[in-house]
Amino acid sequence: MKRYIILILSFFISVIAMAKAPNLNVEKLFDGSYNSDKSVSIHISKSKKKYFRGFTVNNNAKLVDKVADLFKKDAENAETAQDFIENGRPSYSCITIINNECKIEIGLSYSGDGGCYLFISGPNDAFK
């Protein structure tokens, strides 16, 4: 009987672990610490079916490097990844992460003025 209880508990624990939120590194950018930074614009949209966040940086190369580092950490867990290179430098990168059997799309585009735009998008179920 103890074996069955342990087996059932193990099953529930594994299901809970699979259904946890993805804990994306780029989500750290939306913790409120950049709300007063004049080089940053934050865009958040959520509906019944869709989740979207955007993070724009203008004229702040140091912050662009931080955004790129967080993006690269998330890329390690990506199902798919694409990089578009122009003039020897990345101009746009996108990754897809699967969570709760849903796709989370994350994209990062660079501008030449020390700026970038990052977005996170997917169905709400992917973030539960």
One Martini backbone bead per residue (centre of mass of N, CA, C, O) as a GRO file, in nm:
protein
  128
    1MET     BB    1   0.056   0.063  -0.020
    2LYS     BB    2   0.299   0.257  -0.002
    3ARG     BB    3   0.375   0.243  -0.301
    4TYR     BB    4   0.116   0.377  -0.411
    5ILE     BB    5   0.146   0.643  -0.263
    6ILE     BB    6   0.423   0.715  -0.377
    7LEU     BB    7   0.340   0.702  -0.674
    8ILE     BB    8   0.118   0.918  -0.663
    9LEU     BB    9   0.291   1.148  -0.551
   10SER     BB   10   0.497   1.150  -0.781
   11PHE     BB   11   0.298   1.220  -1.001
   12PHE     BB   12   0.198   1.494  -0.887
   13ILE     BB   13   0.475   1.630  -0.874
   14SER     BB   14   0.538   1.609  -1.180
   15VAL     BB   15   0.292   1.772  -1.276
   16ILE     BB   16   0.357   2.031  -1.124
   17ALA     BB   17   0.639   2.078  -1.253
   18MET     BB   18   0.529   2.101  -1.551
   19ALA     BB   19   0.311   2.351  -1.466
   20LYS     BB   20   0.502   2.562  -1.426
   21ALA     BB   21   0.637   2.839  -1.449
   22PRO     BB   22   0.907   2.949  -1.652
   23ASN     BB   23   1.106   3.158  -1.540
   24LEU     BB   24   1.205   3.410  -1.688
   25ASN     BB   25   1.464   3.627  -1.721
   26VAL     BB   26   1.314   3.869  -1.874
   27GLU     BB   27   1.106   3.928  -1.639
   28LYS     BB   28   1.296   4.116  -1.467
   29LEU     BB   29   1.228   4.382  -1.636
   30PHE     BB   30   0.914   4.382  -1.489
   31ASP     BB   31   0.966   4.465  -1.161
   32GLY     BB   32   0.998   4.811  -1.161
   33SER     BB   33   1.307   4.917  -1.184
   34TYR     BB   34   1.234   5.083  -1.480
   35ASN     BB   35   1.001   5.302  -1.447
   36SER     BB   36   1.216   5.567  -1.412
   37ASP     BB   37   1.350   5.513  -1.678
   38LYS     BB   38   1.399   5.718  -1.963
   39SER     BB   39   1.512   5.470  -2.161
   40VAL     BB   40   1.226   5.336  -2.088
   41SER     BB   41   0.970   5.120  -2.226
   42ILE     BB   42   0.653   4.986  -2.121
   43HIS     BB   43   0.454   4.698  -2.235
   44ILE     BB   44   0.120   4.590  -2.135
   45SER     BB   45  -0.073   4.291  -2.222
   46LYS     BB   46  -0.405   4.153  -2.136
   47SER     BB   47  -0.605   3.879  -2.193
   48LYS     BB   48  -0.785   3.595  -2.198
   49LYS     BB   49  -0.558   3.467  -2.423
   50LYS     BB   50  -0.328   3.702  -2.399
   51TYR     BB   51   0.025   3.767  -2.370
   52PHE     BB   52   0.204   4.092  -2.330
   53ARG     BB   53   0.547   4.221  -2.360
   54GLY     BB   54   0.735   4.531  -2.357
   55PHE     BB   55   1.089   4.646  -2.416
   56THR     BB   56   1.231   4.968  -2.437
   57VAL     BB   57   1.547   5.096  -2.560
   58ASN     BB   58   1.725   5.415  -2.527
   59ASN     BB   59   2.037   5.515  -2.509
   60ASN     BB   60   2.148   5.214  -2.354
   61ALA     BB   61   2.396   4.996  -2.378
   62LYS     BB   62   2.406   4.859  -2.099
   63LEU     BB   63   2.109   4.758  -2.103
   64VAL     BB   64   2.128   4.597  -2.362
   65ASP     BB   65   2.328   4.390  -2.249
   66LYS     BB   66   2.139   4.283  -2.030
   67VAL     BB   67   1.913   4.188  -2.213
   68ALA     BB   68   2.089   3.993  -2.380
   69ASP     BB   69   2.171   3.810  -2.143
   70LEU     BB   70   1.885   3.719  -2.063
   71PHE     BB   71   1.813   3.601  -2.338
   72LYS     BB   72   2.043   3.386  -2.349
   73LYS     BB   73   1.944   3.226  -2.105
   74ASP     BB   74   1.669   3.149  -2.238
   75ALA     BB   75   1.788   3.011  -2.498
   76GLU     BB   76   1.879   2.745  -2.352
   77ASN     BB   77   1.543   2.663  -2.334
   78ALA     BB   78   1.489   2.639  -2.629
   79GLU     BB   79   1.330   2.499  -2.899
   80THR     BB   80   1.379   2.764  -3.069
   81ALA     BB   81   1.610   2.950  -3.295
   82GLN     BB   82   1.682   3.291  -3.415
   83ASP     BB   83   1.917   3.469  -3.634
   84PHE     BB   84   1.981   3.804  -3.744
   85ILE     BB   85   2.232   3.921  -3.968
   86GLU     BB   86   2.395   4.249  -3.981
   87ASN     BB   87   2.701   4.348  -4.034
   88GLY     BB   88   2.795   4.123  -3.804
   89ARG     BB   89   2.520   4.175  -3.651
   90PRO     BB   90   2.263   4.158  -3.457
   91SER     BB   91   1.908   4.240  -3.525
   92TYR     BB   92   1.756   3.954  -3.470
   93SER     BB   93   1.585   3.761  -3.213
   94CYS     BB   94   1.437   3.428  -3.164
   95ILE     BB   95   1.221   3.241  -2.937
   96THR     BB   96   1.102   2.914  -2.822
   97ILE     BB   97   0.890   2.825  -2.551
   98ILE     BB   98   0.779   2.548  -2.366
   99ASN     BB   99   0.462   2.565  -2.178
  100ASN     BB  100   0.199   2.387  -2.115
  101GLU     BB  101   0.181   2.326  -2.431
  102CYS     BB  102   0.298   2.618  -2.495
  103LYS     BB  103   0.387   2.908  -2.667
  104ILE     BB  104   0.676   3.114  -2.626
  105GLU     BB  105   0.753   3.434  -2.742
  106ILE     BB  106   1.085   3.573  -2.808
  107GLY     BB  107   1.208   3.905  -2.880
  108LEU     BB  108   1.509   4.072  -3.035
  109SER     BB  109   1.586   4.407  -3.116
  110TYR     BB  110   1.813   4.621  -3.283
  111SER     BB  111   1.960   4.937  -3.255
  112GLY     BB  112   2.207   5.178  -3.345
  113ASP     BB  113   2.143   5.369  -3.063
  114GLY     BB  114   2.147   5.188  -2.805
  115GLY     BB  115   1.903   4.982  -2.873
  116CYS     BB  116   1.588   4.805  -2.790
  117TYR     BB  117   1.352   4.522  -2.845
  118LEU     BB  118   1.132   4.346  -2.627
  119PHE     BB  119   0.939   4.036  -2.636
  120ILE     BB  120   0.642   3.878  -2.489
  121SER     BB  121   0.450   3.587  -2.604
  122GLY     BB  122   0.126   3.436  -2.520
  123PRO     BB  123  -0.057   3.229  -2.371
  124ASN     BB  124  -0.170   3.222  -2.054
  125ASP     BB  125  -0.110   2.913  -2.001
  126ALA     BB  126   0.210   2.946  -2.024
  127PHE     BB  127   0.213   3.124  -1.727
  128LYS     BB  128   0.103   2.898  -1.502
   0.00000   0.00000   0.00000
